[in-house]
């Protein structure tokens, strides 16, 4: 079986596990009547983690664990520092060692699920999160993990519900808080993200820079006029026929759509995991499309101005065209 086929099967399996396991997750905390988490003053290790000094945080957590080897909170700090520092294998070893001594601690099981998620095994993470939820339906990090798995499987409403549940249980956890901020309406998101960035939360310099760039972009969106979507035709239902894209004479590789680009017939593959429209060089040439890079470097004496467009066509060297949508600046000719 080809690698792509294996991944598709695994992703479907993960989606089934998530749907079955987490159908009741958002209601579990409310049904039990969980207590809101309260955190004490941050330790030196916590401060090092918050300021993105991951190596120092790891060293301090390991020293603290040497004195208190069964402390699950210290193990959680160590694992999160290792994951932040991209030391996924070390994080897995730390969780494994802790679970050897305390196999039925929900905090440690959720940590293992977080590591499995980072290892690219969402199906294993889903099963681990289910086991942890049964042991403790009040662990906010479990709901964070479930929300991430929901998002991975395009269950966005469920993800929102679970991140809201996590935030109700712990408003101070930086990762939970950030996940919650991303669910807010734009103006409230801007306000909350400004407050979030006012103190170190564990992001490194590059992550902080990207967040600040996003904040500035969202400020412009929030300050601009509201852009309401509306139906442009009275059509209540329609059908779009899919076509088979065959790997060979008997095996279906994917599904596609027959479309026209500049009135030239083309066939695009439907790729639900992508964004934007990508076509091959041959398709672009047949449709009379020109690369954005070429347009941007043409004779500067021509009147060229950047015009925002809702979508664009990006040219790919791949033989197979993919249906993807983006929202970017495209160069257009005036006159």
C-alpha positions, 0 to 999 in steps of 0.5 A: 500500500502506498504511503499516502493510502496508509496515511488516509487509512490512519487518519480515518481510523483516528477520526473514528476513535475521536468521534466515538471516544469524545462524543461525551467529553464536553459534558463530562466536566459539567456532569461531575462538577469539577473545581477550577484549577488554582496555581501557586507561585511559579517556581524557578523552573516554571519561570524558565519555561515561561521565558523560553529558556527550555534547557534551564527549565529542563535542568531545574525540573530534573533536579526537582524530580530527583528530590520528588520523583513521584510529583506529577506536576514536576513531570508535566513541567519537564515534559512540556519543556522538552516538547517546547525544545523539540525533544520529543523522544526525551519527553516520551522517555520521561512520561514512560518512566513516570507511568512505570511508577504510577500507571493510573494517574490521569495527569500522566496519561494525558501527558502521554497523549500529548507526546503521542500527538507530537509523535504523529500518532493521533489514534494512540493519543485519542485512546490515551485521552479516553483512558485519562478522561475516565480516570479524571473528567476534571483535568483541563489538559485532557480537554485541550488534547481532545480539542486538538484531536477534534481540530485534526479531524475537522470537528471544529464545533467539538474542538471549540466546546472542549477548549472552552471546557478546558478554559473554564477549568484552568484560565491560567494555563498558557496553552489552554488560554491561547487555544481559547483566545483563538475561538473568540470574535475578532475584537475580543481576540485582539484584546485578549491576545494583547494581554496574553503577549504582555507577559512571557507565556513560553513561546520562543522569539520566532513564535512571539514574532509571528503572534505579534504579526497576527495581532497587527493583522487582526487589528486591521481586520477588527478596525475595518468595516464588517464583511457579511456573507450573503447568498447571491442566488435563490438556489436552495440545493445543487449537485456537483458531480465528482469524477474518478481519478484513476491510479490504473485501470482498476484502482481509484486514486482520488476524486476530482472535478471537471472545471473550466479555467479561462474557458479551458477544460481542466480536471482538478483533484479534490484535496480536503487537507489543502487550501487554495487552488494549485494547478500544474504548469501544463494546466496553467499554460493551457488556461493562459495563466501567468505566474505571480512572480513573473507578473511582479517582475515585468516592465516597471513602466506598466501600471501594476498595482496590488489588488486584494482578491478572494482567491488566486491560482498558484502554479505547481510543478506537480503533474496532478492539479489540486483544489486549494483556496487561499486569500492573498494579494495578486498582481493585476493589470490596470488598463 
